[in-house]
Amino acid sequence: MRKVKVLIADDSALMRREIKKIMESSGEIEVIGVAKDGREAVDKAKELEPDVVALDINMPVMDGLTALQYIMMESPRPVVMISSLTREGALTTYEALELGAVDFVAKPGGTISKNMDQIAAEIIFKIRAAASVNIGRAGRRKKAQPQARPRPTPARTPRVTTPASPANKIVVIGLSTGGPKSIMDVLPQLPADFGVPVIVIQHMPGSFTTSFAQRLNSNCAFPFKEAQRADIIEPNHGYLAPGDVHMTLAPRGAGKPGFMVRLSEQPAETLHKPSVDVTMESVLECYGGNIIAVLMTGMGNDGARAMAAIRKAGGRTIAESEETAVVFGMPAEAIRLGGAEFVLPVQAIASKIISLVTS
């Protein structure tokens, strides 16, 4: 079996050694080079032609975001960012994902971490996933001259509105690798008077979901927030499943209409928290067939089982097509299980959601 060839870029010699040791312990990854700054990372990406670049964000000479832009312009290949578990680190990571990085790994102890063994399995999993990425799909963006640390300020813009839709419907979207960028091709296209709630489940640690929800809110026509325990699910509102726990829905009780958010560590044995399957199956119990379920880019099969169950119950289901999925894993499995009524490229998903909600 051919090993995944990786270039590691980090200004800390300790981090370079630790990351290399973790990767090569899998027996499936070969570190073919290391770089101590962004400029060196750009040069070695061209020279060594690795399958994946593991790129730190805070580096001298040239920072990670600038290096990423040069790599994507001069020698495009999958890039996995290395980021600290800080609010600033999370915001910078989203910029990296918008610029073309396919995924990220959060250092558990900040810029220089002594606890890298805690995320060893995640590093190996994400590097392997990145190696299977079609970089042409991951690189859907405008060509631009690289600039150091760009910080775009998204603004709310007027959108075409739709007629009022049934209040008992709900939209649920599941994503993983490549999701933070891909979801921006869908949510901003949904109108302010959408008429139904939207739940998004993105595989992401809890330290990042608050900032990600804020980013979604600034790009959507309707309010979007990180879901909290006992939140009431309301039409024309978006809810991001928080990281490190499962999000489910339950009746409000005491004769009150509607549903509320529950957060739980159970089931504990799932590969991902939050799990797309867990959330979608809970929504199915509450809404029956009045669901529009969407499964987009991601490695593995999370959400595929629930998609099949939702379609069988009369719900409408959409899987992202191989044409645009950064990693055609989760949607492919949904298709295989018969859980995809529609298979669409990412640019067609929003309009299909709107038509299914309003029909």
N, C-alpha and C positions, 0 to 999 in steps of 0.2 A: 504494500500500500504506500502510495506516495505521501510524504510528509508535507504539511503546510509550512511554507517558508515565510519567516517573519523577520521584520526589521523593528527593533525596539529603540525608541527615542525618549530619553529622560535625562535631565541634567544631573541626577543623583546616581553616583556609581553604585550605591547600595541598592537603589530601586532597580537599576539595570540588572544587577546580579540576581536579585530576588525574583523579578519577573521572568528572567531567562530560566532560572531553576524551575519555577512553576510550570512554564510552558513545556520545557523539555522532559519534565517528569511524566507527561502524558504518553510519551512514545509516539505521538502523532504530529508533533510540531518540532521544526528545526529552526533555531534562531540563526540566521545567516549574517546578521550584522547588528551593530548598536550605534547610536548617535547620541552625543551629549548636548546638542542644541538643535534648534529648528533648521538652521542653514545646512548643517551636516545631514539632517534627516532628509531634506529635499534632494541633496546631491546623491546620497546613498540609495534613495528610492529609485532614482534614475539608473544608477550604476548597477545595483544588485537585483533589481526587478523582483522584489518579494511578492508573495501572494497577498500578504496583509502587513500593514504598518500599525504598530501599537505606539500611539503618539501622546506624549505628555502635553499639558497645556502651558504650564508656567516654566519657560526655558529662556536662557540668555541668548544673545545675538539675534535670534528670531523666535518669537513666541509660537505656540502650537497652532493658534488659529491662522496666523499668516503662513506658516509652513504648510498647513492643510490646504490652503488656497493654491499655493504653488504646486503641490503634489497633484491636486485634482486637475490643474491646468496643464502641467508638463508631463506627468506620468501617472494618469488616473489608475487608482487601485483601491480596494477596500481599506478604510482606516478606522481603527477602534481607538477612541480617545481615553486617556487616563485622567481622571478628575478627582479632586478632593471632595469630601462630604461637607461642603460649605454652601451657603446660599449663593455667594458670588461664583463659586465653582459650578453650581447647577445652572445658573444663567448663562455662563460662558459655554457650558456643554451644549445647551440648546442652540447657541449660535453655531457651534461646530457641526451639529446635526443638520442645520439649515444649509451649511456650506458644503455638505457632502459626506461627512463621517457617517458610517452605517450603524455604529453603536458606541457605547461607552462602558467603562468599568470605574466604579467609585472606590477610591482608596479609603479604607476604613479609618485610617489615623491621620488624615491630612496629607500634605504634600509629600512628606517622608514618613512612611508608615512602617511600623515594626510588626504589624499584624496581617501581612499579606496572605498568610496561610488561610485566613478566614474567607478569602475570596478566590482561592486557587481554582475551585471547580468552575466558578463563574468566568474567570479569565479563559480557561481552556474551552469552555462551551462557546463563548462569544467569539474567540479567535477562529474556532472551527466553523461557526456559523458565518462569520465574515468571509471566510475563504470560498463559500458557496454563493456569495452575492454576485449578481450580474451588475457590474459597476456602471453599465450604461443606464440601468434603471435607477440605481442609487444616485446617479449624477444628474438628475433632471433639474437643471438650474441655468440661469443666465451666465454666459461667459463674461467675466469681469476682471479687470486688472487687480491683482491682490493689494489689499490695504491692511495695515496693521490694526488689529482689534476693532473691526467695525462693530457698531452697536446700533442697529436699526431700531427705530421707534415706530411700531405698528400703530395704525390709526383705524378707528371704525369708519367704514365707508357705507354709503347708502346701498341697499340691495333690493332686488326685485322681491316684492312680497307675494304671498300665496293666500288663497282663500282659507278661512278657518277650517281646521281639520278636527276629526273626532278626538275628544279629550281622553278616551280610554286606550289610545295607542301609545307606544313607546318605541324609541330607537335605541339599540344597543350595539356598540362597535368594539371589537376586540382586535388588538395589535401587539406585535412584539418587535423583533429586530427591524429597524428601518421605519418604525411607526411614528416617532415624533415628527419626522418630516412629512411622511405620507399623509398623516391626519390633517395637515395644513392644506392639503389639496381638496379636502372634503368639508370640514366644519365651517370655514369662513364662507362657503357658498350657501349655507342654510339660512333662510330668512329670519328676521326678528320675530315675526308673527307665525312662527313655524307651527305652533299649536300643540306640540307634544314634547315631553321631556327627552333628553338624550343622555345616555350613560356611555362613558368611554372607559375601557379596561386596557391599560397599557402596562406591559411588564416593566416595572421600574421600582427602585427602592424608595422607601418612605421619605428619605431625606431629599428626594428630588421631586416628588409629586406636587408639593405645595407650589413650588416655582413653576412647574409645568402647567398646573391649573391656572396660574396667573397669566401665563403666556397664552393659553387658550382663550382666556377671558378677554385679553386685549385684541385678539384676532377674530372673535366671533361677534355676530350681530345680537346675540342674546347672552344673558349672564351665564358664566361658567365658573364652577368652583370645585375645589377638592371636597368630596363627600365627607360628611361627619356623622357620627352616630346620632340617630333620631332626626336627621334631616327629612323634611317632607318632600316627596317627589312632586314637582310642579311642572305644568306645561310651560314651554318657552324658556326652560332652564336647562343647563348642562351640568353634569356631575362626573368628575374624574374619580375612579376608584383609587383610594390611597394605597401607597405601597406598603408591603410587609404584612398586610392583613387581607382577608377576603371581604368583599362587599356583597351583601345580599339585601333583598327587600322583604318586608313583612307588612301585613295589614296594620293600620294605625290602632285599631282596637277601640273599645268603648263606643261602638256604633259610629265612629267617625269614618268618612269615606277616604279612599286613597291609601297610599302606601308610604312607608318610612324606611330609612336606611338602617341596616344593622351591620356591624363590623365584628369579625370573629377570627381567631387563630385557627379555627377548625373548618374543614378538614386539614390536619397537619401534614399529611403525607403528599400533598400536591407538589409538583416541581416548581410552580410559580405561585407567589402571593403578591398581588391578587391573581386569581385564576379566572380566565375567561369562561371556562366551563361552569365554575361554581356560580358566578354572577348570572350568566345567561340562564342557567337552570332555575335559579331562584326567581328571575323575572318571568320565566315561563309559568311557574306556579302561580304567580300573582296576576299576570295579564293574559294567560292562555294563548290563543292564536293571534292576539292583537299586537304582535311584535314585528318590527322590521329589524332583523339581525344582520350584522355585517362583520365579516371576518377578513382582515387584511394581512399585510406582510408579516412574516414571522417564521422562525424555525420551530419544528416540532408539530404537535397536533392539538395544543390547547384550544378549546372552543369548537373543534370539529364535531365532537359528540353532541354538544348542546345544539349546534346548528341543525343537525339531523333531526333531533327531537323537536325543535321549534317548527321546522318545515312539516314534519309529520302531524303536528298539532294544528296546522293551518296558518302558521306564521309565514311571513315573506322573508326570504334569505338571499343575501348577496355575498359572493366571494370575489376578492380581487383576482384578476386574471394574471397569468404568468407573464403577460406582456409588460406589466408595470410593477409587479410585486418585487421588492428588493430581495426578499427571500421567499420563494414560493413553497413554503412548508405547510403552515397552518391552513391557508386557503385550499391548497391541493388536497389535503386530507379531508377537508369538508366536502370537496367535490367528490372524492372517492367514496365517502360514506353516503352520498346522495343528499347532503345537507345544503346544496347551493342551487336555488331556483334560478338565479342570475349569476353569470360570471362576467365581470366587467373590468375594464381598465380603470385606474384610479380617477381619471378625469371625468368618467361617466357616472361615478357612484353617487355624488350629491344629487344630481338631477333625478336619478332613479329613486333615491330615498324620498325626495319631495313628491314624486308622482305616486309612490306607494302610500305615503301618509295622506295625501289629499284625495286619493281615488275612493 
